[in-house]
């Protein structure tokens, strides 16, 4: 099979977790296009969330070109499709139901497109057994395959652009560049010497309790929070509306509200901070490529199934860092505990966590990058 295959590809994304879903899909689309020359169409139902991570998005456009990628708004009435509308590869993200008419058109193609269900990232053992499994359509002559990102060579690996690690290394080796970047958000020379923390979490995180511990601690902390995140807790601390640019200092804690930023800038935020609190999947993966200590706030699921997923990851990642396990379980409401005891233990382990982050990166690099792995799998099916 020629390496020119595939030439065209479509991704279908419905936004459930405000920024994680579209964040991953946009990174996928950009990498398919920029690194592999594939013509990509991204179908997305929530352009407003998309715009917050990529300001060039027009929230009113049914069809727009963004950096060479065709972005289509996914309306309730999808209309009719013909085989000519179908690309070489169709990816449904997290098992979304793509339009029935689109599937009918897929079945009329010759050859038929490669159809993938891109699944959520998990460290659970069953993922390896389900990765690349086929699923026959109950009525049409179509086969869908499951594609799982993951943390071993028996999965698709992690999403990572070409040159990402090298770019990060250059940035982190340049104190002036990091200071200039954080200076855009009001971080001055004195705060550059504090413990710099980025905070991105869901509303139910015990943020107020953590603020109190930082405020009363002996270590100066500068916390950077994107606008709209932990809104009520940030408002209570600042004593004003938590709009971008708002800031306050109480005790050892300085809190700064920063604007939502393009993905490329968010990566630099993670690279420039000493400790990152992230949520969902997209920022979780980016925190791993930042090679900094981080805390993951997992997307909640019914019957606390997310706790199983959290524990599976911690078992792989938090090797010899029990303080991270304890704090993570408390942060995700999977264990009781007091922040005033848990945080000092975690802070003491930050050097160990930094070393572990580097070890983990080496392990993940050995699995290859997800997009290249996905394309190799696609080519094996044709």
C-alpha positions as CSV (number, residue, x, y, z in Angstrom):
1,X,0.0,0.0,0.0
2,X,1.3,3.4,-1.0
3,X,2.3,5.7,1.9
4,X,0.2,8.3,0.2
5,X,-2.8,6.6,1.7
6,X,-4.8,8.1,3.3
7,X,-5.2,11.4,1.4
8,X,-8.5,12.5,3.1
9,X,-9.8,12.1,6.6
10,X,-12.8,13.2,8.7
11,X,-13.1,13.5,12.4
12,X,-16.5,13.8,14.1
13,X,-16.5,15.5,17.5
14,X,-19.3,16.2,20.0
15,X,-18.2,18.3,22.9
16,X,-19.1,16.8,26.3
17,X,-16.2,17.9,28.4
18,X,-16.0,21.6,27.4
19,X,-12.5,21.7,26.1
20,X,-11.0,18.2,26.3
21,X,-13.0,16.7,23.4
22,X,-12.4,19.5,21.0
23,X,-8.9,20.0,22.3
24,X,-7.9,16.4,21.4
25,X,-9.7,16.5,18.0
26,X,-8.1,19.8,17.0
27,X,-4.6,18.5,17.9
28,X,-5.4,15.4,15.9
29,X,-6.6,17.4,12.9
30,X,-3.6,19.7,13.0
31,X,-1.1,16.9,13.1
32,X,-2.7,14.8,10.4
33,X,-2.6,17.9,8.1
34,X,0.7,19.5,9.0
35,X,2.9,16.4,9.4
36,X,1.3,14.0,7.0
37,X,-0.3,16.2,4.3
38,X,-3.8,14.8,4.8
39,X,-6.8,16.8,3.8
40,X,-8.9,16.9,7.1
41,X,-12.5,17.8,7.7
42,X,-13.4,18.4,11.4
43,X,-17.1,18.1,12.2
44,X,-17.9,19.7,15.6
45,X,-21.1,20.6,17.3
46,X,-19.8,23.3,19.7
47,X,-17.9,26.1,18.0
48,X,-18.0,28.4,21.1
49,X,-15.9,25.9,23.1
50,X,-13.7,25.5,20.1
51,X,-13.1,29.2,19.9
52,X,-11.9,29.4,23.5
53,X,-8.9,27.3,22.7
54,X,-8.4,28.6,19.1
55,X,-9.5,32.2,18.7
56,X,-9.5,32.1,14.9
57,X,-12.8,30.0,15.0
58,X,-15.9,31.8,13.6
59,X,-18.7,30.6,15.8
60,X,-21.3,31.5,13.2
61,X,-19.8,29.7,10.2
62,X,-21.3,26.5,8.9
63,X,-18.0,25.8,7.0
64,X,-14.7,27.5,7.5
65,X,-11.0,26.9,6.7
66,X,-8.7,27.2,9.7
67,X,-5.1,26.6,8.8
68,X,-5.9,24.4,5.9
69,X,-8.4,22.3,7.8
70,X,-12.1,22.3,6.8
71,X,-14.2,22.9,10.0
72,X,-17.9,22.1,9.6
73,X,-20.5,22.9,12.2
74,X,-22.4,19.7,13.1
75,X,-26.1,20.8,13.1
76,X,-29.0,18.8,14.3
77,X,-30.1,18.3,10.7
78,X,-27.1,16.7,8.9
79,X,-28.7,16.5,5.5
80,X,-28.0,13.9,2.8
81,X,-24.6,12.6,1.8
82,X,-23.1,10.9,-1.3
83,X,-20.1,8.6,-1.7
84,X,-18.2,11.5,-3.1
85,X,-18.5,13.2,0.3
86,X,-16.8,10.4,2.1
87,X,-13.0,10.5,2.8
88,X,-10.5,7.7,3.0
89,X,-10.7,7.5,6.8
90,X,-13.6,8.3,9.1
91,X,-12.9,8.8,12.8
92,X,-15.7,9.0,15.3
93,X,-14.4,10.4,18.6
94,X,-15.4,8.7,21.8
95,X,-18.1,6.7,20.0
96,X,-20.2,9.6,18.9
97,X,-23.2,8.7,16.6
98,X,-22.2,10.1,13.2
99,X,-25.1,10.9,10.8
100,X,-27.0,7.8,9.6
101,X,-26.9,9.2,6.1
102,X,-23.1,9.5,6.3
103,X,-22.9,5.9,7.2
104,X,-25.1,4.9,4.4
105,X,-22.9,6.8,2.0
106,X,-19.8,5.1,3.5
107,X,-21.3,1.7,2.7
108,X,-21.8,2.7,-1.0
109,X,-18.1,3.6,-1.4
110,X,-15.7,1.3,-3.3
111,X,-13.3,0.8,-1.7
112,X,-15.0,1.5,1.6
113,X,-13.4,4.0,4.0
114,X,-11.5,2.9,7.1
115,X,-13.8,3.6,10.0
116,X,-12.3,4.1,13.5
117,X,-13.8,4.7,16.9
118,X,-11.2,6.7,18.7
119,X,-11.6,5.8,22.4
120,X,-10.7,7.5,25.6
121,X,-7.3,7.3,27.2
122,X,-7.0,4.8,30.1
123,X,-4.3,2.9,31.9
124,X,-6.7,0.0,32.6
125,X,-5.4,-3.4,31.6
126,X,-8.4,-4.3,29.4
127,X,-7.5,-1.6,27.0
128,X,-4.7,-3.6,25.4
129,X,-7.1,-6.4,24.6
130,X,-9.7,-4.2,23.0
131,X,-7.2,-2.0,21.0
132,X,-7.7,-2.5,17.2
133,X,-10.7,-4.9,17.6
134,X,-13.2,-4.9,14.7
135,X,-16.9,-4.4,15.0
136,X,-19.2,-5.4,12.1
137,X,-22.1,-3.1,11.3
138,X,-25.4,-5.0,12.0
139,X,-26.9,-4.2,8.6
140,X,-24.3,-2.7,6.2
141,X,-21.1,-4.1,4.8
142,X,-18.9,-1.9,7.0
143,X,-16.4,-2.7,9.7
144,X,-15.4,-0.3,12.4
145,X,-12.2,-0.8,14.4
146,X,-11.5,0.5,17.9
147,X,-8.4,2.6,18.4
148,X,-7.2,3.2,21.9
149,X,-4.6,5.7,23.0
150,X,-2.6,4.3,25.8
151,X,0.6,3.9,27.8
152,X,2.1,0.7,26.4
153,X,3.2,-0.5,23.0
154,X,0.1,-2.7,22.8
155,X,-2.0,0.5,22.4
156,X,-1.9,3.6,20.1
157,X,0.4,5.5,22.4
158,X,0.0,9.2,23.3
159,X,-0.8,12.2,21.1
160,X,2.5,14.0,20.4
161,X,3.5,16.3,17.6
162,X,6.8,16.1,15.8
163,X,9.5,18.1,17.6
164,X,7.4,18.8,20.7
165,X,9.9,17.5,23.3
166,X,12.8,19.4,21.6
167,X,10.7,22.6,21.6
168,X,9.9,22.2,25.2
169,X,13.5,21.5,26.2
170,X,14.6,24.8,24.5
171,X,11.9,26.8,26.2
172,X,12.6,25.3,29.7
173,X,16.3,25.9,29.3
174,X,15.7,29.6,28.7
175,X,14.7,31.4,31.9
176,X,14.3,34.7,30.1
177,X,11.8,33.1,27.7
178,X,9.8,31.6,30.5
179,X,9.8,34.9,32.4
180,X,8.7,36.8,29.3
181,X,5.9,34.4,28.8
182,X,4.6,34.5,32.3
183,X,5.1,38.3,32.4
184,X,2.3,38.6,30.0
185,X,0.0,37.6,32.8
186,X,1.5,39.9,35.4
187,X,4.0,37.5,36.9
188,X,7.0,39.6,38.0
189,X,10.6,38.8,39.0
190,X,9.7,38.1,42.6
191,X,6.9,35.7,41.7
192,X,9.2,33.9,39.3
193,X,11.0,32.7,42.3
194,X,7.8,31.4,44.0
195,X,6.2,28.0,43.4
196,X,4.4,28.6,40.2
197,X,1.2,26.5,39.8
198,X,-1.3,26.3,36.9
199,X,-4.8,25.3,38.0
200,X,-7.3,23.8,35.6
201,X,-10.0,21.7,37.3
202,X,-13.7,20.9,37.4
203,X,-16.0,23.0,39.7
204,X,-16.3,20.3,42.4
205,X,-12.6,20.2,43.2
206,X,-11.7,21.2,46.8
207,X,-10.0,24.4,45.6
208,X,-11.0,26.6,48.6
209,X,-9.3,24.2,51.0
210,X,-6.2,24.1,48.9
211,X,-6.1,27.9,48.7
212,X,-6.3,28.1,52.4
213,X,-3.3,25.7,52.9
214,X,-1.2,27.7,50.4
215,X,-2.2,31.0,52.0
216,X,-1.1,29.8,55.4
217,X,2.0,28.0,54.2
218,X,5.7,29.0,54.5
219,X,6.3,28.7,50.7
220,X,5.2,31.5,48.4
221,X,2.9,30.2,45.7
222,X,1.8,31.9,42.5
223,X,-1.4,30.3,41.2
224,X,-2.5,31.0,37.6
225,X,-6.1,30.1,36.9
226,X,-7.8,30.4,33.5
227,X,-10.9,32.6,33.5
228,X,-14.0,30.7,34.4
229,X,-12.2,27.8,36.2
230,X,-13.1,27.4,39.9
231,X,-15.1,30.6,39.5
232,X,-16.8,30.8,42.8
233,X,-13.7,29.8,44.8
234,X,-11.6,32.3,42.9
235,X,-14.2,35.1,43.4
236,X,-14.2,34.4,47.1
237,X,-10.4,34.6,47.3
238,X,-10.0,37.7,45.2
239,X,-13.1,39.5,46.5
240,X,-14.1,40.6,43.0
241,X,-15.3,39.2,39.7
242,X,-12.7,36.7,38.5
243,X,-12.1,38.2,35.1
244,X,-8.9,37.8,33.2
245,X,-6.3,40.2,34.8
246,X,-7.8,40.0,38.3
247,X,-5.3,39.2,41.0
248,X,-4.9,39.2,44.8
249,X,-2.4,38.2,47.4
250,X,-3.3,36.8,50.8
251,X,-0.6,35.4,53.0
252,X,1.8,33.3,51.0
253,X,-0.6,32.9,48.0
254,X,-0.9,35.1,45.0
255,X,-3.7,34.2,42.7
256,X,-3.9,35.5,39.1
257,X,-6.7,35.0,36.7
258,X,-5.4,34.5,33.2
259,X,-7.3,34.4,29.8
260,X,-8.1,31.2,28.0
261,X,-5.4,30.8,25.5
262,X,-4.6,29.0,22.3
263,X,-3.3,25.4,22.7
264,X,0.2,26.4,21.8
265,X,0.3,29.0,24.6
266,X,-1.3,26.6,27.1
267,X,1.6,24.1,26.4
268,X,4.0,26.9,27.4
269,X,2.1,27.6,30.5
270,X,2.5,24.0,31.6
271,X,6.2,24.1,30.6
272,X,6.8,27.3,32.6
273,X,5.1,26.3,35.8
274,X,6.6,24.1,38.6
275,X,3.4,22.2,39.3
276,X,0.3,21.8,37.1
277,X,-3.2,20.8,38.0
278,X,-5.0,19.5,34.9
279,X,-8.3,18.0,34.1
280,X,-10.0,15.6,31.6
281,X,-7.8,14.1,28.9
282,X,-6.3,16.8,26.7
283,X,-4.5,18.8,29.4
284,X,-3.7,15.6,31.2
285,X,-1.7,14.4,28.2
286,X,-0.1,17.8,27.7
287,X,1.0,17.8,31.4
288,X,2.8,14.5,30.8
289,X,4.7,16.0,27.9
290,X,5.6,19.1,30.1
291,X,7.8,16.8,32.2
292,X,6.7,18.7,35.3
293,X,5.0,17.4,38.4
294,X,1.2,17.4,38.0
295,X,-2.1,16.5,39.6
296,X,-4.9,15.1,37.5
297,X,-8.6,15.9,38.0
298,X,-10.4,13.2,36.2
299,X,-13.8,13.6,34.5
300,X,-16.5,12.2,36.8
301,X,-18.5,9.2,35.8
302,X,-21.6,7.5,37.2
303,X,-21.0,5.0,40.0
304,X,-17.5,6.5,40.5
305,X,-16.1,4.5,37.6
306,X,-13.6,7.2,37.1
307,X,-12.0,6.3,40.4
308,X,-11.0,2.9,38.9
309,X,-9.5,4.7,35.9
310,X,-7.6,7.1,38.3
311,X,-6.2,4.3,40.4
312,X,-5.1,2.4,37.3
313,X,-3.1,5.4,36.1
314,X,-1.6,6.1,39.5
315,X,-0.4,2.5,39.8
316,X,1.6,3.0,36.6
317,X,2.7,6.6,37.0
318,X,3.1,7.3,40.7
319,X,5.9,4.8,41.3
320,X,7.5,5.5,44.7
321,X,5.5,8.7,45.2
322,X,2.8,7.7,47.7
323,X,2.2,11.4,48.5
324,X,0.9,11.9,44.9
325,X,-1.4,8.9,45.3
326,X,-2.8,10.2,48.5
327,X,-3.3,13.7,47.3
328,X,-4.8,12.6,44.0
329,X,-7.4,10.4,45.6
330,X,-8.4,13.2,48.0
331,X,-8.5,15.7,45.1
332,X,-10.8,13.4,43.2
333,X,-13.1,12.6,46.2
334,X,-11.9,9.0,46.3
335,X,-10.5,9.2,49.8
336,X,-10.9,11.4,52.9
337,X,-8.0,13.5,54.2
338,X,-7.0,17.0,55.2
339,X,-5.2,19.2,52.8
340,X,-3.1,20.8,55.5
341,X,-1.4,17.4,55.9
342,X,-1.5,16.1,52.3
343,X,-0.1,19.2,50.6
344,X,3.1,19.5,52.6
345,X,3.8,15.8,52.0
346,X,3.2,16.3,48.2
347,X,5.3,19.4,48.1
348,X,8.2,17.6,49.7
349,X,8.1,15.0,46.9
350,X,8.2,17.5,44.1
351,X,11.8,16.7,43.3
352,X,11.0,13.0,43.2
353,X,8.0,13.8,41.0
354,X,10.2,15.7,38.6
355,X,12.6,12.8,38.2
356,X,9.6,10.4,37.7
357,X,8.2,12.7,35.1
358,X,11.4,12.4,33.1
359,X,11.4,8.6,33.4
360,X,7.8,8.5,32.3
361,X,8.5,10.6,29.3
362,X,11.3,8.2,28.2
363,X,8.8,5.3,28.5
364,X,6.1,7.1,26.5
365,X,8.5,8.1,23.8
366,X,9.4,4.5,23.2
367,X,5.8,3.8,22.2
368,X,5.9,6.2,19.3
369,X,3.4,9.0,18.6
370,X,-0.3,8.3,18.3
371,X,-1.0,9.8,14.9
372,X,1.9,7.9,13.2
373,X,0.7,4.7,15.0
374,X,-2.9,5.3,13.9
375,X,-1.9,5.8,10.2
376,X,0.2,2.6,10.3
377,X,-2.8,0.8,11.5
378,X,-5.1,2.4,8.9
379,X,-2.7,1.3,6.1
380,X,-2.6,-2.2,7.5
381,X,-6.4,-2.4,6.8
382,X,-6.2,-1.6,3.1
